[in-house]
Amino acid sequence: MNSVEVERQLLRWADAKALPAMYVEKWLVLDESSRTRLLEIAENLRMRTGQFITSFILLEEVAVRESQSIGEILARPRLRRVLNSAGSGPGRARALLDELRTLRYPRLRRASARLAEEVAAITAPPGIKIILPRDLASDEVRVEIVAHGSAELEELLAWLKAKSGEFVRLAAMLGGADSGLEFEDARTLAEPQAERANESARCAFQK
């Protein structure tokens, strides 16, 4: 497609998805390669409006930090592997968002991996589930207990008591005391997510 056709198709896609005007304007002023590549991805992955907005914001932030165009970032091997992988469009869109978050917040992703290892090391029995906050956006640790009868519940509570030190350490790591994660990173991630969630809700309402 030439630049005129790309712009026409871009506007059709944006209109169909009720993409807010500010993002349409930002998209249109990108260089031709970036503009075209974003359109291809949005269409091929059948992106929802909120997914596109989140991807666009993350790509913009990485582009500014690393002095590259959005097209250059999308051409990186790790992102191309996701885009060219097997699977449904929506599934690949979610995988793309995960990779973009890793690019944007590398320290946060490393901390997530370390915390996941810590949870696995606790080796909780089947009746206990340890839940960390999504993207470490808070310092909340949730522990769910599913017991069949009073005897099993008593056993699980005794296990929790015996493991209390490990849970305290996990909470300290989540709070940033021992994970190498500055809590500011979590706030930096959480605030744009909240804004994007509100924007997505408005888009869904408009549609």
KAMO-V703195 format. One line per field, one symbol per residue. phi: phi as a letter, one per 40 degrees, with the letter a starting at -180 (. if undefined). psi: psi as a letter, one per 40 degrees, with the letter a starting at -180 (. if undefined). burial: # if it has 16 or more other C-alpha atoms within 10 Angstrom, else .. A space follows every 10 residues. Layout:
BEGIN
phi->???
psi->???
burial->???
END
This chain:
BEGIN
phi->.ccccccccd cccccccfcd dccccccccc cdcccccccd cdcccfccdc cccccccccd cccccbfbcc ccccccdccc cccccchcdd cccccccccc ccccbccccc cccccccccc ccfccdcbbb bccdffcabc bbbbbbbbgc cccccccccc cccdcccccc ccccchcabg bccdcccdcc cccccccccc ccccccc
psi->iidddddddd ddddddefhi ddddddddei iddddddddd ddddefiidd dddddddddd dddddefiid dddeeidddd dddeiiiidd dddddddddd ddddgddddd dddddddddd ddgiidehhh hiihffeifh hhhhhhigid dddddddddd ddeddddddd ddddeedeee hhdddddddd dddddddddd dddddd.
burial->.....##.## #.##..#### ...#..##.. .#.######. ##..###### ######.### .##.....## #.##....#. .##.....#. .######.## #.###.###. ##..#..##. .......#.. .#...##.#. ......#... .....#...# .....##..# #.####..#. ###..#..## .....##.## ..#....
END
